[in-house]
Amino acid sequence: MADHKTPPSEMIRVPTALIPAVKQLSHLHRQGHTIALLQGLEELINQFDSNIDSDIAPSSKSIKQLEAKLETKLETITKKLEQIERAIASGRYNNTRPRRQAHPYHQPQVELQPRTNESLAQRLAVSPQSLIVETEKLSPKEFISWSRNRDPMSVGWEWDARTELYHPVK
């Protein structure tokens, strides 16, 4: 029969916060409570494992709940940014000190180019699918207004079926 001696102790590094707990475990081990200690730790670990929803498949309930929370937070942030942009555009946050121009010449405004469904959806902070739904659901005039309210520069957009692109409305 083989002798079942425990191997000699090894030095290990533990986080500073765990040093008192490791000392206590070592003390219990030296007193001969190793088996009871291991069983207690195993039960504790099993309790943690059973309380964790480890289903991380893209279709899992946890992932869907997380996506919904993130979507809600993104919508809230988008709305706040829109409010700030509108306030800046309306002049409510006018700086009382005169601005010094970095360049003495006037820079030309960048002309917006037509956008694909994916590109405009990203600009408006919506999914490409919801952009399609809004395009089909709303009248062209309503869609321009809806897109203007979501656009970071308050630009309205209209769908052109011939080019299959969204064009900015001036």
MDAnalysis code that builds the backbone (N, CA, C; Angstrom):
import MDAnalysis as mda
import numpy as np

u = mda.Universe.empty(510, n_residues=170, atom_resindex=np.repeat(np.arange(170), 3), trajectory=True)
u.add_TopologyAttr("name", ["N", "CA", "C"] * 170)
u.add_TopologyAttr("resid", np.arange(1, 171))
u.add_TopologyAttr("resname", ["MET", "ALA", "ASP", "HIS", "LYS", "THR", "PRO", "PRO", "SER", "GLU", "MET", "ILE", "ARG", "VAL", "PRO", "THR", "ALA", "LEU", "ILE", "PRO", "ALA", "VAL", "LYS", "GLN", "LEU", "SER", "HIS", "LEU", "HIS", "ARG", "GLN", "GLY", "HIS", "THR", "ILE", "ALA", "LEU", "LEU", "GLN", "GLY", "LEU", "GLU", "GLU", "LEU", "ILE", "ASN", "GLN", "PHE", "ASP", "SER", "ASN", "ILE", "ASP", "SER", "ASP", "ILE", "ALA", "PRO", "SER", "SER", "LYS", "SER", "ILE", "LYS", "GLN", "LEU", "GLU", "ALA", "LYS", "LEU", "GLU", "THR", "LYS", "LEU", "GLU", "THR", "ILE", "THR", "LYS", "LYS", "LEU", "GLU", "GLN", "ILE", "GLU", "ARG", "ALA", "ILE", "ALA", "SER", "GLY", "ARG", "TYR", "ASN", "ASN", "THR", "ARG", "PRO", "ARG", "ARG", "GLN", "ALA", "HIS", "PRO", "TYR", "HIS", "GLN", "PRO", "GLN", "VAL", "GLU", "LEU", "GLN", "PRO", "ARG", "THR", "ASN", "GLU", "SER", "LEU", "ALA", "GLN", "ARG", "LEU", "ALA", "VAL", "SER", "PRO", "GLN", "SER", "LEU", "ILE", "VAL", "GLU", "THR", "GLU", "LYS", "LEU", "SER", "PRO", "LYS", "GLU", "PHE", "ILE", "SER", "TRP", "SER", "ARG", "ASN", "ARG", "ASP", "PRO", "MET", "SER", "VAL", "GLY", "TRP", "GLU", "TRP", "ASP", "ALA", "ARG", "THR", "GLU", "LEU", "TYR", "HIS", "PRO", "VAL", "LYS"])
u.atoms.positions = np.array([
    [0.833, -1.176, 0.000],
    [0.000, 0.000, 0.000],
    [0.876, 1.237, 0.000],
    [0.451, 2.222, -0.762],
    [1.206, 3.466, -0.834],
    [0.890, 4.326, 0.378],
    [1.885, 5.024, 0.818],
    [1.713, 5.918, 1.960],
    [1.099, 7.220, 1.455],
    [-0.049, 7.668, 2.028],
    [-0.750, 8.871, 1.578],
    [-0.380, 10.072, 2.431],
    [0.894, 10.452, 2.397],
    [1.328, 11.627, 3.139],
    [0.983, 12.879, 2.330],
    [0.693, 13.954, 3.056],
    [0.447, 15.215, 2.355],
    [1.783, 15.759, 1.879],
    [1.777, 16.389, 0.703],
    [3.042, 16.938, 0.182],
    [3.516, 18.089, 1.056],
    [4.799, 18.400, 1.006],
    [5.312, 19.509, 1.803],
    [4.635, 20.817, 1.367],
    [4.534, 21.772, 2.285],
    [3.896, 23.056, 1.993],
    [4.678, 23.814, 0.939],
    [3.939, 24.579, 0.149],
    [4.567, 25.402, -0.873],
    [4.282, 26.861, -0.578],
    [5.189, 27.737, -1.006],
    [4.989, 29.174, -0.844],
    [4.112, 29.648, -2.008],
    [3.095, 30.428, -1.682],
    [2.245, 30.992, -2.732],
    [2.020, 32.473, -2.444],
    [1.711, 33.224, -3.492],
    [1.383, 34.644, -3.334],
    [-0.131, 34.785, -3.325],
    [-0.606, 35.630, -2.417],
    [-2.039, 35.910, -2.349],
    [-2.219, 37.420, -2.258],
    [-3.369, 37.910, -2.684],
    [-3.621, 39.352, -2.543],
    [-3.569, 39.752, -1.072],
    [-3.106, 40.943, -0.819],
    [-2.935, 41.450, 0.545],
    [-4.215, 41.313, 1.362],
    [-5.349, 41.586, 0.728],
    [-6.622, 41.522, 1.448],
    [-6.940, 40.111, 1.937],
    [-6.364, 39.086, 1.305],
    [-6.661, 37.703, 1.682],
    [-5.669, 37.116, 2.685],
    [-4.624, 37.836, 3.029],
    [-3.592, 37.298, 3.935],
    [-4.181, 36.833, 5.263],
    [-5.043, 37.635, 5.944],
    [-5.600, 37.133, 7.221],
    [-6.395, 35.836, 7.042],
    [-7.161, 35.716, 5.966],
    [-7.948, 34.505, 5.738],
    [-7.032, 33.307, 5.486],
    [-5.965, 33.510, 4.723],
    [-5.030, 32.415, 4.440],
    [-4.317, 31.982, 5.725],
    [-3.979, 32.940, 6.574],
    [-3.342, 32.593, 7.850],
    [-4.281, 31.734, 8.703],
    [-5.563, 32.126, 8.719],
    [-6.560, 31.371, 9.502],
    [-6.704, 29.954, 8.935],
    [-6.755, 29.841, 7.593],
    [-6.866, 28.523, 6.961],
    [-5.646, 27.663, 7.299],
    [-4.474, 28.277, 7.264],
    [-3.241, 27.555, 7.584],
    [-3.265, 27.067, 9.037],
    [-3.747, 27.906, 9.912],
    [-3.842, 27.545, 11.331],
    [-4.797, 26.350, 11.507],
    [-5.965, 26.385, 10.864],
    [-6.925, 25.283, 10.950],
    [-6.324, 23.996, 10.367],
    [-5.580, 24.128, 9.284],
    [-4.926, 22.959, 8.663],
    [-3.939, 22.322, 9.642],
    [-3.140, 23.150, 10.305],
    [-2.151, 22.618, 11.262],
    [-2.818, 21.945, 12.460],
    [-4.060, 22.343, 12.765],
    [-4.776, 21.737, 13.886],
    [-5.466, 20.434, 13.468],
    [-5.360, 20.057, 12.187],
    [-5.921, 18.787, 11.737],
    [-7.333, 18.892, 11.193],
    [-7.794, 20.069, 10.890],
    [-9.151, 20.260, 10.377],
    [-9.186, 20.372, 8.855],
    [-8.207, 19.800, 8.179],
    [-8.075, 19.966, 6.735],
    [-9.281, 19.441, 5.968],
    [-9.757, 18.225, 6.265],
    [-10.871, 17.629, 5.510],
    [-12.143, 18.452, 5.706],
    [-12.447, 18.822, 6.941],
    [-13.647, 19.638, 7.215],
    [-13.526, 20.996, 6.534],
    [-12.310, 21.543, 6.521],
    [-12.059, 22.830, 5.895],
    [-12.294, 22.747, 4.385],
    [-11.758, 21.708, 3.766],
    [-11.946, 21.533, 2.318],
    [-13.411, 21.331, 1.971],
    [-14.132, 20.572, 2.784],
    [-15.566, 20.371, 2.530],
    [-16.327, 21.690, 2.654],
    [-16.003, 22.465, 3.679],
    [-16.656, 23.761, 3.877],
    [-16.390, 24.700, 2.713],
    [-15.138, 24.733, 2.242],
    [-14.800, 25.578, 1.095],
    [-15.533, 25.118, -0.163],
    [-15.613, 23.806, -0.358],
    [-16.299, 23.269, -1.527],
    [-17.786, 23.650, -1.507],
    [-18.427, 23.551, -0.335],
    [-19.835, 23.948, -0.208],
    [-20.009, 25.436, -0.501],
    [-19.098, 26.238, 0.011],
    [-19.169, 27.687, -0.216],
    [-19.027, 28.008, -1.709],
    [-18.068, 27.376, -2.353],
    [-17.859, 27.604, -3.784],
    [-19.082, 27.145, -4.579],
    [-19.659, 26.015, -4.211],
    [-20.867, 25.533, -4.903],
    [-22.023, 26.505, -4.753],
    [-22.156, 27.129, -3.573],
    [-23.217, 28.128, -3.376],
    [-23.012, 29.308, -4.314],
    [-21.775, 29.759, -4.464],
    [-21.506, 30.868, -5.387],
    [-21.816, 30.447, -6.819],
    [-21.344, 29.267, -7.195],
    [-21.557, 28.786, -8.562],
    [-23.037, 28.640, -8.882],
    [-23.841, 28.169, -7.927],
    [-25.257, 27.948, -8.194],
    [-26.023, 29.266, -8.282],
    [-25.477, 30.339, -7.707],
    [-26.142, 31.636, -7.769],
    [-25.765, 32.437, -9.006],
    [-24.790, 31.967, -9.751],
    [-24.332, 32.696, -10.934],
    [-24.985, 32.089, -12.164],
    [-25.609, 32.972, -12.962],
    [-26.177, 32.518, -14.232],
    [-25.046, 32.557, -15.243],
    [-24.469, 31.401, -15.516],
    [-23.302, 31.362, -16.384],
    [-23.657, 31.110, -17.839],
    [-24.927, 31.217, -18.183],
    [-25.343, 31.033, -19.567],
    [-24.985, 32.293, -20.342],
    [-23.931, 32.222, -21.150],
    [-23.485, 33.419, -21.857],
    [-23.684, 33.300, -23.355],
    [-24.554, 32.441, -23.775],
    [-24.860, 32.337, -25.201],
    [-25.557, 33.625, -25.633],
    [-25.364, 34.063, -26.892],
    [-25.975, 35.307, -27.356],
    [-27.493, 35.343, -27.172],
    [-28.135, 34.187, -27.155],
    [-29.593, 34.160, -27.019],
    [-30.043, 33.998, -25.567],
    [-29.091, 33.976, -24.620],
    [-29.451, 33.730, -23.225],
    [-30.220, 34.905, -22.631],
    [-30.978, 34.596, -21.600],
    [-31.795, 35.599, -20.923],
    [-30.911, 36.700, -20.329],
    [-29.791, 36.325, -19.727],
    [-28.896, 37.298, -19.096],
    [-28.342, 38.278, -20.123],
    [-27.916, 37.752, -21.254],
    [-27.342, 38.604, -22.299],
    [-28.413, 39.537, -22.848],
    [-29.614, 39.024, -23.044],
    [-30.704, 39.866, -23.554],
    [-31.050, 40.968, -22.559],
    [-31.060, 40.632, -21.254],
    [-31.333, 41.644, -20.237],
    [-30.235, 42.706, -20.233],
    [-28.987, 42.272, -20.363],
    [-27.874, 43.206, -20.400],
    [-27.973, 44.107, -21.625],
    [-28.309, 43.529, -22.775],
    [-28.479, 44.318, -23.998],
    [-29.586, 45.345, -23.827],
    [-30.680, 44.952, -23.207],
    [-31.796, 45.885, -22.996],
    [-31.371, 47.033, -22.087],
    [-30.630, 46.711, -21.013],
    [-30.150, 47.761, -20.112],
    [-29.215, 48.716, -20.845],
    [-28.290, 48.141, -21.639],
    [-27.354, 48.982, -22.376],
    [-28.087, 49.859, -23.383],
    [-29.071, 49.290, -24.061],
    [-29.832, 50.046, -25.047],
    [-30.556, 51.207, -24.369],
    [-31.145, 50.951, -23.201],
    [-31.835, 52.001, -22.453],
    [-30.860, 53.097, -22.051],
    [-29.690, 52.704, -21.561],
    [-28.698, 53.696, -21.152],
    [-28.209, 54.501, -22.349],
    [-27.996, 53.834, -23.478],
    [-27.554, 54.546, -24.679],
    [-28.615, 55.529, -25.150],
    [-29.873, 55.139, -25.091],
    [-30.956, 56.044, -25.474],
    [-30.984, 57.256, -24.552],
    [-30.813, 57.034, -23.263],
    [-30.802, 58.139, -22.296],
    [-29.651, 59.095, -22.588],
    [-28.470, 58.531, -22.830],
    [-27.300, 59.359, -23.136],
    [-27.531, 60.137, -24.425],
    [-28.085, 59.474, -25.434],
    [-28.356, 60.126, -26.713],
    [-29.314, 61.296, -26.532],
    [-30.372, 61.097, -25.750],
    [-31.348, 62.168, -25.511],
    [-30.693, 63.347, -24.791],
    [-29.847, 63.052, -23.797],
    [-29.166, 64.127, -23.077],
    [-28.236, 64.895, -24.013],
    [-27.515, 64.165, -24.870],
    [-26.639, 64.834, -25.828],
    [-27.440, 65.705, -26.786],
    [-28.590, 65.209, -27.221],
    [-29.452, 65.995, -28.105],
    [-29.894, 67.277, -27.412],
    [-30.260, 67.193, -26.141],
    [-30.670, 68.375, -25.384],
    [-29.531, 69.380, -25.289],
    [-28.342, 68.881, -25.025],
    [-27.182, 69.764, -24.920],
    [-26.906, 70.424, -26.264],
    [-26.948, 69.632, -27.330],
    [-26.696, 70.184, -28.664],
    [-27.738, 71.228, -29.034],
    [-29.007, 70.966, -28.705],
    [-30.062, 71.947, -28.997],
    [-29.829, 73.227, -28.196],
    [-29.444, 73.059, -26.928],
    [-29.191, 74.228, -26.085],
    [-28.039, 75.059, -26.637],
    [-26.993, 74.385, -27.088],
    [-25.851, 75.094, -27.667],
    [-26.272, 75.785, -28.955],
    [-27.021, 75.053, -29.795],
    [-27.462, 75.625, -31.070],
    [-28.391, 76.816, -30.866],
    [-29.212, 76.782, -29.813],
    [-30.154, 77.882, -29.578],
    [-29.479, 79.075, -28.917],
    [-28.247, 78.908, -28.480],
    [-27.523, 80.022, -27.872],
    [-27.713, 80.135, -26.376],
    [-28.396, 79.192, -25.747],
    [-28.617, 79.250, -24.297],
    [-27.316, 79.146, -23.519],
    [-26.329, 78.462, -24.063],
    [-25.053, 78.312, -23.377],
    [-24.004, 79.207, -24.020],
    [-24.374, 80.424, -24.264],
    [-23.445, 81.365, -24.860],
    [-22.380, 81.743, -23.851],
    [-21.164, 81.713, -24.281],
    [-20.064, 82.115, -23.431],
    [-20.024, 83.640, -23.448],
    [-19.940, 84.262, -22.273],
    [-19.969, 85.720, -22.206],
    [-18.648, 86.330, -22.652],
    [-17.575, 85.596, -22.571],
    [-16.289, 86.119, -23.036],
    [-16.223, 86.012, -24.546],
    [-15.664, 87.008, -25.196],
    [-15.559, 86.910, -26.655],
    [-14.582, 85.798, -27.032],
    [-14.915, 85.091, -28.068],
    [-14.055, 83.996, -28.537],
    [-12.983, 84.537, -29.459],
    [-11.804, 84.023, -29.266],
    [-10.734, 84.362, -30.210],
    [-10.704, 83.288, -31.266],
    [-10.635, 83.693, -32.480],
    [-10.571, 82.710, -33.558],
    [-9.155, 82.189, -33.686],
    [-9.056, 80.891, -33.848],
    [-7.741, 80.287, -34.026],
    [-7.170, 80.673, -35.389],
    [-8.050, 80.803, -36.370],
    [-7.635, 81.167, -37.720],
    [-8.443, 82.387, -38.149],
    [-7.789, 83.355, -38.761],
    [-8.510, 84.568, -39.147],
    [-9.494, 84.347, -40.299],
    [-9.387, 83.258, -41.006],
    [-10.284, 83.013, -42.133],
    [-11.450, 82.127, -41.710],
    [-12.523, 82.203, -42.455],
    [-13.722, 81.416, -42.148],
    [-13.601, 80.055, -42.825],
    [-13.748, 78.995, -42.029],
    [-13.650, 77.658, -42.598],
    [-14.968, 77.284, -43.254],
    [-14.919, 76.708, -44.456],
    [-16.163, 76.323, -45.124],
    [-16.833, 75.172, -44.385],
    [-18.162, 75.160, -44.431],
    [-18.897, 74.073, -43.781],
    [-18.753, 72.803, -44.620],
    [-18.669, 71.684, -43.930],
    [-18.564, 70.398, -44.603],
    [-19.959, 70.012, -45.101],
    [-20.047, 69.655, -46.361],
    [-21.339, 69.247, -46.911],
    [-21.556, 67.770, -46.606],
    [-22.731, 67.481, -46.069],
    [-23.050, 66.102, -45.725],
    [-23.337, 65.297, -46.980],
    [-22.839, 64.097, -47.003],
    [-23.035, 63.192, -48.126],
    [-24.193, 62.241, -47.836],
    [-24.795, 61.681, -48.887],
    [-25.833, 60.659, -48.671],
    [-25.249, 59.492, -47.873],
    [-26.121, 58.824, -47.148],
    [-25.674, 57.738, -46.276],
    [-26.469, 56.460, -46.523],
    [-25.796, 55.348, -46.241],
    [-26.455, 54.045, -46.306],
    [-27.298, 53.870, -45.051],
    [-28.106, 52.826, -45.035],
    [-28.943, 52.522, -43.870],
    [-28.075, 52.348, -42.627],
    [-27.001, 51.561, -42.744],
    [-26.133, 51.292, -41.595],
    [-25.452, 52.567, -41.102],
    [-24.972, 53.371, -42.035],
    [-24.253, 54.590, -41.686],
    [-25.173, 55.593, -40.999],
    [-26.383, 55.784, -41.531],
    [-27.310, 56.733, -40.917],
    [-27.809, 56.201, -39.570],
    [-28.048, 54.902, -39.485],
    [-28.491, 54.313, -38.216],
    [-27.471, 54.596, -37.119],
    [-26.203, 54.450, -37.451],
    [-25.141, 54.717, -36.475],
    [-25.149, 56.199, -36.087],
    [-25.303, 57.083, -37.058],
    [-25.332, 58.527, -36.789],
    [-26.514, 58.900, -35.894],
    [-27.656, 58.259, -36.112],
    [-28.862, 58.577, -35.349],
    [-28.971, 57.771, -34.058],
    [-27.993, 56.908, -33.814],
    [-27.954, 56.079, -32.594],
    [-29.159, 55.151, -32.504],
    [-29.486, 54.507, -33.613],
    [-30.549, 53.504, -33.648],
    [-30.011, 52.293, -34.390],
    [-30.726, 51.196, -34.334],
    [-30.299, 50.009, -35.072],
    [-30.726, 50.166, -36.527],
    [-30.011, 49.521, -37.457],
    [-30.415, 49.585, -38.864],
    [-31.856, 49.087, -39.074],
    [-32.258, 48.072, -38.298],
    [-33.616, 47.539, -38.433],
    [-34.650, 48.579, -38.016],
    [-34.408, 49.284, -36.904],
    [-35.389, 50.267, -36.449],
    [-35.436, 51.464, -37.400],
    [-34.321, 51.771, -38.056],
    [-34.319, 52.855, -39.049],
    [-35.228, 52.491, -40.220],
    [-35.145, 51.235, -40.658],
    [-36.010, 50.767, -41.755],
    [-37.474, 50.838, -41.333],
    [-37.763, 50.415, -40.112],
    [-39.141, 50.453, -39.603],
    [-39.664, 51.884, -39.623],
    [-38.871, 52.833, -39.130],
    [-39.306, 54.240, -39.092],
    [-39.489, 54.788, -40.510],
    [-38.601, 54.412, -41.421],
    [-38.711, 54.879, -42.812],
    [-40.019, 54.410, -43.435],
    [-40.381, 53.162, -43.169],
    [-41.602, 52.596, -43.759],
    [-42.858, 53.077, -43.041],
    [-42.764, 53.298, -41.732],
    [-43.926, 53.638, -40.920],
    [-44.337, 55.106, -41.086],
    [-43.352, 56.005, -41.158],
    [-43.631, 57.438, -41.174],
    [-43.765, 57.974, -42.595],
    [-44.497, 59.065, -42.729],
    [-44.555, 59.750, -44.024],
    [-43.186, 60.390, -44.253],
    [-42.857, 60.749, -45.500],
    [-41.543, 61.375, -45.746],
    [-41.311, 62.611, -44.879],
    [-42.331, 63.432, -44.705],
    [-42.205, 64.645, -43.898],
    [-41.984, 64.295, -42.422],
    [-42.724, 63.296, -41.926],
    [-42.567, 62.861, -40.536],
    [-41.173, 62.251, -40.301],
    [-40.694, 61.518, -41.325],
    [-39.376, 60.901, -41.190],
    [-38.286, 61.974, -41.121],
    [-38.405, 63.003, -41.915],
    [-37.426, 64.099, -41.876],
    [-37.405, 64.709, -40.478],
    [-38.586, 64.949, -39.929],
    [-38.680, 65.530, -38.587],
    [-38.104, 64.575, -37.541],
    [-38.460, 63.306, -37.634],
    [-37.962, 62.300, -36.687],
    [-36.437, 62.219, -36.737],
    [-35.891, 62.156, -37.956],
    [-34.434, 62.035, -38.099],
    [-33.739, 63.314, -37.629],
    [-34.353, 64.471, -37.876],
    [-33.765, 65.745, -37.431],
    [-33.658, 65.771, -35.903],
    [-34.657, 65.228, -35.232],
    [-34.638, 65.200, -33.763],
    [-33.574, 64.250, -33.213],
    [-33.166, 63.251, -33.989],
    [-32.165, 62.281, -33.518],
    [-30.755, 62.628, -33.989],
    [-30.650, 63.434, -35.028],
    [-29.344, 63.739, -35.625],
    [-28.537, 64.666, -34.713],
    [-27.233, 64.384, -34.531],
    [-26.412, 65.210, -33.645],
    [-26.281, 66.664, -34.115],
    [-26.472, 66.910, -35.429],
    [-26.386, 68.277, -35.941],
    [-27.772, 68.792, -36.347],
    [-28.825, 68.102, -35.908],
    [-30.217, 68.464, -36.224],
    [-30.464, 68.539, -37.729],
    [-29.862, 67.617, -38.445],
    [-30.070, 67.522, -39.890],
    [-31.194, 66.522, -40.134],
    [-32.126, 66.900, -41.002],
    [-33.173, 65.971, -41.400],
    [-32.672, 65.106, -42.549],
    [-33.211, 63.911, -42.658],
    [-32.790, 62.982, -43.706],
    [-34.018, 62.454, -44.423],
    [-33.862, 62.200, -45.734],
    [-34.962, 61.607, -46.493],
    [-34.441, 60.434, -47.306],
    [-35.311, 59.443, -47.482],
    [-34.978, 58.217, -48.210],
    [-35.229, 58.434, -49.689],
    [-34.252, 58.052, -50.505],
    [-34.402, 58.108, -51.959],
    [-34.338, 56.668, -52.466],
    [-35.488, 56.146, -52.895],
    [-35.568, 54.746, -53.332],
    [-34.719, 54.501, -54.577],
    [-34.536, 55.532, -55.409],
    [-33.746, 55.346, -56.643],
    [-32.274, 55.077, -56.320],
    [-31.719, 55.843, -55.389],
    [-30.297, 55.657, -55.041],
    [-30.120, 54.678, -53.887],
    [-31.241, 54.369, -53.211],
    [-31.220, 53.523, -52.017],
    [-30.280, 54.084, -50.959],
    [-30.340, 55.429, -50.820],
    [-29.532, 56.133, -49.826],
    [-30.420, 57.168, -49.134],
    [-29.979, 57.571, -47.942],
    [-30.620, 58.655, -47.222],
    [-29.856, 59.938, -47.552],
    [-30.608, 60.980, -47.905],
    [-29.987, 62.255, -48.276],
    [-30.323, 63.315, -47.237],
    [-29.349, 64.202, -46.934],
    [-29.619, 65.266, -45.974],
    [-30.603, 66.276, -46.565],
    [-31.460, 66.820, -45.696],
    [-32.431, 67.826, -46.112],
    [-31.992, 69.157, -45.519],
    [-31.892, 70.171, -46.360],
    [-31.449, 71.485, -45.860],
    [-32.600, 72.295, -45.361],
])
